[in-house]
Amino acid sequence: PTIQSSVVLTPKEPKSRQASLDEQKPDKKSTARNRRMFGLLLGTLQKFKDEAKESKDKEDQRKQIENKLEEKANEEKEEIVKEKRQLFEERRQTQVKLRKIEQKIEIVET
C-alpha cells in the first residue's frame, strides 16, 4: 500500500527495472542534444580554466614588478645611508683638520 501524494500521482504498480531503462533510452535527437550540451559545458570549463591561468599569470607578473620596485627602494635606502655615512665621515675629517690647524696657529702665536 502506498500513500497517495497530493502533488504527484504515484503509480499503483512499480515499473520493472528493464521498463525504466527502456523509457530512458535516448533517441538520435536527444543524443545530439546531449552531445551539444556536453560540448558547451566543456567549452565553458575550458574558458574558465584559461581565464584562471591568465589571471594567475597577471598576478605573477604584478608580484614580480612589486618585488623589483621593493628591491629598488631598498637599494636607494642603502645608497642614501651610505652617502650619509660618507658625508658624516668627510665632515669629521674636515673638523679634525681644522682642529689641527687651530692647534698649529696657537702654537705659532705663543
C-alpha positions as CSV (number, residue, x, y, z in Angstrom):
1,P,0.0,0.0,0.0
2,T,1.3,3.4,-0.9
3,I,0.1,6.8,0.3
4,Q,-1.3,9.0,-2.4
5,S,0.6,12.2,-2.9
6,S,-1.3,15.4,-3.4
7,V,1.5,16.7,-5.7
8,V,2.4,13.7,-7.9
9,L,0.2,10.8,-8.8
10,T,2.0,7.6,-7.8
11,P,1.5,4.5,-9.9
12,K,-0.1,1.6,-8.3
13,E,2.3,-0.9,-9.8
14,P,6.0,-0.1,-9.6
15,K,7.8,-0.4,-13.0
16,S,10.3,-3.0,-13.6
17,R,14.0,-2.1,-13.9
18,Q,14.0,-3.1,-17.6
19,A,10.9,-1.0,-18.3
20,S,12.5,2.1,-16.7
21,L,15.7,1.6,-18.6
22,D,13.8,1.2,-21.9
23,E,12.0,4.5,-21.2
24,Q,15.3,6.3,-20.6
25,K,17.0,5.0,-23.9
26,P,17.7,8.2,-25.9
27,D,16.9,8.6,-29.5
28,K,19.2,10.3,-32.0
29,K,17.7,13.7,-31.4
30,S,18.3,13.6,-27.7
31,T,21.8,12.1,-28.2
32,A,22.7,15.0,-30.4
33,R,21.3,17.5,-27.9
34,N,23.2,15.8,-25.1
35,R,26.4,16.0,-27.1
36,R,25.9,19.7,-27.9
37,M,25.2,20.4,-24.2
38,F,28.3,18.5,-23.1
39,G,30.4,20.3,-25.7
40,L,29.1,23.7,-24.4
41,L,29.8,22.6,-20.9
42,L,33.4,21.6,-21.8
43,G,33.8,24.9,-23.7
44,T,32.7,26.8,-20.6
45,L,35.0,24.9,-18.3
46,Q,37.9,25.5,-20.7
47,K,37.1,29.2,-20.8
48,F,37.2,29.4,-17.0
49,K,40.4,27.4,-17.0
50,D,42.0,29.8,-19.5
51,E,40.8,32.9,-17.6
52,A,42.2,31.5,-14.3
53,K,45.5,30.8,-15.9
54,E,45.6,34.3,-17.4
55,S,44.7,35.9,-14.1
56,K,47.4,33.9,-12.4
57,D,49.9,35.0,-15.0
58,K,48.9,38.6,-14.4
59,E,49.2,38.1,-10.7
60,D,52.7,36.6,-11.0
61,Q,53.7,39.5,-13.3
62,R,52.4,42.0,-10.8
63,K,54.3,40.3,-7.9
64,Q,57.5,40.4,-10.0
65,I,57.0,44.1,-10.6
66,E,56.3,44.8,-6.9
67,N,59.4,42.8,-6.0
68,K,61.6,44.8,-8.4
69,L,60.2,48.1,-7.1
70,E,60.8,46.9,-3.5
71,E,64.4,45.9,-4.3
72,K,65.0,49.2,-6.0
73,A,63.6,51.1,-3.0
74,N,65.8,49.1,-0.7
75,E,68.9,49.8,-2.8
76,E,68.0,53.5,-2.8
77,K,67.7,53.5,1.0
78,E,71.0,51.7,1.3
79,E,72.6,54.2,-1.0
80,I,71.2,57.1,1.0
81,V,72.5,55.6,4.2
82,K,75.9,55.1,2.6
83,E,76.1,58.7,1.3
84,K,75.0,60.0,4.8
85,R,77.8,58.0,6.4
86,Q,80.3,59.2,3.8
87,L,79.3,62.8,4.3
88,F,79.5,62.4,8.1
89,E,83.0,60.9,7.7
90,E,84.1,63.7,5.5
91,R,82.7,66.3,7.9
92,R,84.5,64.6,10.8
93,Q,87.8,64.6,8.8
94,T,87.5,68.3,8.0
95,Q,86.8,69.1,11.7
96,V,89.9,67.1,12.6
97,K,91.9,69.1,10.1
98,L,90.5,72.4,11.4
99,R,91.5,71.4,14.9
100,K,95.0,70.6,13.9
101,I,95.3,73.9,12.0
102,E,93.9,75.8,15.1
103,Q,96.4,74.0,17.3
104,K,99.3,74.9,14.9
105,I,98.1,78.6,14.9
106,E,98.0,78.6,18.7
107,I,101.5,77.1,18.8
108,V,102.8,79.8,16.4
109,E,101.1,82.6,18.3
110,T,102.6,81.7,21.6
